[in-house]
Amino acid sequence: MGTFPPECIPRLGSFIAALSASRMRHKPIAIHQTPHATKPMLDVVHAQCRLASAAQLTTLQWLFDVPDLTEYDIEVPEFGPERLRAIRADHLKTDLTVRGELPSVFQFLCALEAKALSELHIHFYRSQYASFVLCGEQDFAFSLNLPPSAYGSLVKVVLRENEEHPRWTYISLGMALRPLFTLCTLEDVEVQLEQSFMHAPDRDIVQLSLAWRRLRRLILRCTRLSRDKIPTLDSLFALADNCRRLEMLLLPALDLENLGTHIETRVLREPWQHELAHLHPLRLFGVMCGTRVATGMPDARAVVIARWMDCLFPNIDVEASWEHDGSVEAILADWYSVWLNVVTIKALRRHAPGRAYTDIQAYLD
């Protein structure tokens, strides 16, 4: 619609009064009309602002005091090591997007109290000197803990990397998520890396499964993966044990060679059809990387992996979860072999209960 003096927007009256009382100059505000807005000058609920320094947190507090603003998109600067002043956003309810370097984002979130906020989006980029690895010097902000009392209604968090060019160092999943582990109310967590390698060992998956036991959806999306440490069956054990409400799971990968260390102490038990409603509810399961890798994996190992997937998550919807393009690479891949065995095991459970985990070939013969 254009730019207008803030005085033209009735709902910003308290904000304008605070600015005037402090004799602060203010620029015109850009108004964007949404498709369904009939009174755009009156129906203002979303604010987008860019902070230049920590000194502007006072001005942001005045904006948070406007009752009708319930959604914010805030870009934060690079803060120093000093502790930021506390700010309250009692009217922030539906959506908060914070943009900036990840350490500065966590500093800002630790200073913020938004008890009614339900959804948080973090769009982060990495400075030239940012360290997201487990060794070496790390920014102190990664040791911060978001206070649970400040985010009592928060159920969804999305971390999205905004980088223009590929980065050749990896991001440690556990390190990047650590300040959020105190938020036990989370039900939906999504991480999207576009340019960096994701480092997601079993240890990190175990940590998040213990921190977020109410999870219903966990999406760990990446295009490149650190190959030295990737999730094994141990990660599936932790998620099955600790996240009993999980319905959708996307892992960066699943190690089909190293099956983990806990498999030897676990008991493989075939689930019965009449028990399914009371067993783990996970229905959608997939991996991002490695679905076209063919190493000539032995059939016996594919059977073992498939049986554990079925044992831990017997309600997986194979048709909805299994995505492939029918190419020769996909059909010859190890992951294809695993899914074929999952399909076979599920069919045997329905038509030959009690025999699905016996030697499949012997049964077919």
N, C-alpha and C positions, 0 to 999 in steps of 0.2 A: 504493500500500500504506500510505502514511503516512510520518511522520518518526520517525527512530530516532537514538539516540546513535551517533556514529561508532564507538565501541568495539564495537558489535554487528556490525560488518561486518569479518569476518576479514581480507579482502584489504587493508584500509586500515591494517594494523598499523604499518607503518613511518611512515606519515603521522601517525598519532596519537602515536607515540613522539616524533617531531620537534616536534610542537606542545606536548607535555607538557614536553619538555626546555627549550623556550623559554618555558614558563609562559604560553602563549597560550590564551585561552579560545576555545571553539568551540561553534557552535550545532548542533542536531540536523540530520541530513541527510535529505532527502526521497528515498525509494526508489520508483521507478516500475517495475512489473513488465511486461516485454515479453510478448507473447502466447505465445511459445514457451519462456519461461524456466521451468524446473522448480525451480530453487533460486535465487531472486532475491537472497537475502542473500549468496550465494557467487559467483554469476555476474555480478559487477559489472565492466563493461568500459568504460562511458561515464560521463563526468563533465561536469557543467554548473556553471560558476562565473562570478561577476561580480566583477571587480576594482574596488575603490574608488579606488586610487591606485597609483603606481609602487612604493610601499613594500611592497605585497603580492606583488610578484614573487618574493620569497624564499619565501613560503608556497606560491605556485604551483610553485616548483621542488621543494618537498617532495612535492607531489602528483604531479608528473611522475616522481618517483623510484619510485612504486608500479608494480611490473612488470605487473600485470594490467589497468591502465587504458590502453586503446589508442585511445580516441576521446574528443574533448573538444569542448565548446561553451563558448567564452569570450567574455565581454563586457568590452571594455577601456574605461577612462576616457579623458578628454582629457589627454594627456601634455604636459608643457612641452617646451622646446627641448633639454633636457639629454639626453645619451645614456643609454639604459636599460641596466641591468645584464644581462649575458649569461645566458641560461637554456638548459638542455639538456633535450630530451624524447626520450630514447633509446627509450622504449617506445611512443611515439606512432606508430602505423603506418597505420591505415586511413583515418581521417577527422578533420579539424580544421575547426571552424567558428569564425570570429572575427567579432564584431559590434562596431560603433562607428563613429566618424567615420573616413573613409578615411585621412587622415594619421596618426592614432593607430594604426590597424590596421597600416600599413606600418612605423611605429616599432617596434611589438611584434614583427612578423615579422622585422625586421632583427636584433632581439636574440635571436631564437629559433633554436636548432639542432635540426632534426628530420630527421635523415638517412634515417629509414625511412618517413616520411610519404608517402603516395601520392595523397591527395586533399585539396584545400583549398577551403573555401567562405568567401567574404567577404560578409557582409551589412552594407552601409554606409548611413549617412545623412549628410546635409549640415548643417553648422551654419549659422547665419544669415549668417556672414561667410566661409563657405568659398568659395574661388576655384578653379574647375575649368576656367578658360579659359586661353588661351595668352598673353594680355596682362595687364598689371598685376602686382600682387604675388601670389606663390604661396607656399604652405606649403613649408618646406624639406623636408618628408617626401617630396614628389614627386621630389626629386633623389636620394633614397636608392636603393641597389641591393641587392636581396636576394642574399646570398652563395650562389653555386651549390653550394659544398661543404656548406652547411647543409641543402640540399634535394635531395640526390642521387637520391632515388627518386620525386620528385614528378612526376606525369604529368597531373593534372587540376586546373584552377582554375576556380571559378565566382564571378563578381562579381555580386551582386544588390543593387539599390537598394531600400532600405526607407524610403519616404517616404509620409506620409499625404496630403499635398496637392501639387498640381502646382507645379513650379518653372519659372520663366520664363527661366532662364538655362540654357545648355547645358553638357554635360560633354564635354570634349575626350578622345576615345578614347586618343590617344597619351599624353597627360599622365596619365590615370588608370591606364594599364597600364605606364607607364615603369619603375617599380621591379621589375616582374616580367620585364623583357626579358632579364635575365641568366640566367634559368632555362631553359636550352636543352633540358632533358629533357621539356618539356611537350608532350603529344600531344592534349590536349582542353582548349579554352579557351572559356568561355561568359560573355558579358556581358549582363545583363538590366537595362534601365532602364524603370521604371514611370511616373515623374512628370517626369523631366527630358528635355530635348532632347539627342540624341546628335550630336556633331560628329565626323564620320569622313571626313576628306579622304583623298585618295590617299596623301599623305605618311605618315599613321598606319598605313594598311594595309601599305605597303611596309616600314615599321619592324618591325611584328610578324611579317611574313613572313620577314624576315631573322633575327629573334631566335628564332623557333620553327619551325625547318625540319622538325621531326619531327611537326608537326601532322597529326592524322587527322580532327579535328573542330573547326570554328570557328563559333561561334554568336554573332552580334552582334544581339541582340534589343532593339527599342525600339518605342514607340508614337508617338513624335514625333521629328522629325529636323530638324537645322539645315540649311536649304535652300541656304545659300551655298556650302557645300563638301560634296559627296557623292561616293561612289566612282564612278569612271569605268572604262573598259576598262583603264586603266593599273593599277588594283588587281587585275584579273583576270590581267593579264600577270605581275605580281609574285608572286601566289599560285601561278600555274601554274609559274613558273620556280623558285621557292624552296621551296615546300611540296609536294614530289613524292609525299608519302604521303597527302595530304588526300583524304578520302572524303566528307565532309559539310560544306557551306558555306551559311551563312545571313548575308547582308549586310543592313545597314539599308536600303539602296536601291541602285539602279544608275542613273547618269545616262544617259538615253536621248537627250539633246540634245548635250551635250559628250562626245565620245568619247575625250577624253584627248589627250596629246601624243605618245605612243609608237607610235600606230597607223601613222604614216607610215614608220617605220623597220622595221616588222615584215613578215614574209613570210607570207601566207595560204596554207596548204598543206592540201589535203584529206587526211584520214587514211584509210588503207585498212583494210578489215575485218580482214584477217589481222594487222594491227599492234595492234589494240585492247588485247590483253592486255599489251602492253609500253608503252602510252601512259598518260597521267595517269589515276589510278584514281578521280577524283571521280565519284560517282554521284548524290548528292543536292545540289541547288542551288536556292536561293530568295532572295527579298528580302522585307523586312518592310513597307516603305512604298512608296507610289506605284503599286501594282498596279491601281488603279482610275482613274488619271489618264489623260485622253484629251486630247491636244493636236493631233490630226490629223497625227501623225508620218508623214512620207513612207514609202511601202513600201520604197523603196531603202535607207533608213537601217535599217529593221527587218531587212532581209535582211543588211546588213553586220554588225549586232550578232549576229544569229543565227549567221552563219558563223564569227565569231570565238569565240563560246561553244562551238560544235561543234569548232572547230580546237583550242582550248586544252583542252577537257574532252570528248573524244569519247565517253566512257563514261557520260555523264549519263543517268540513268533518267528520261525525260520523264514517264512515267505517275506515278511516285512523287514527282517534284519539283514538277510543275505542279499547283497547288491553286487552284481557283476555284469559285464557287458557282453558276455558270451565269446570274448576273444580267445585265441589260442593261448595267450600268455596267462589269462585268468584261469582257464580250465586246467592248465598244467601246473598251476601254482600250488604250494603247500596248503595255503588257506582254503582252497577249493576242496581239497581232500578232507580237511577237518569238517567243513560244513556238510559234505556228503555223508560223513559218518554220523553227524548230529541228526540229519534227516532220517537215516536208517535206524538209529537208536530210538527216535521218537515213534517211528512206525512199529518197531518191535514192542515198545512199551504198550502201545494200544492193542496190538493183535496177539502178542505173546507175552503177557505180563510175567515178570520174574525171570525172563530169559534175555532181556535186552543187554545185560552186561556180561553175558557169557560170550564165548568165542563166536562172533557173528558169522564167520565163514563156515564154521562147523555146523551152525544152525541152518544156514541156507542150503548146505549140502544134504 
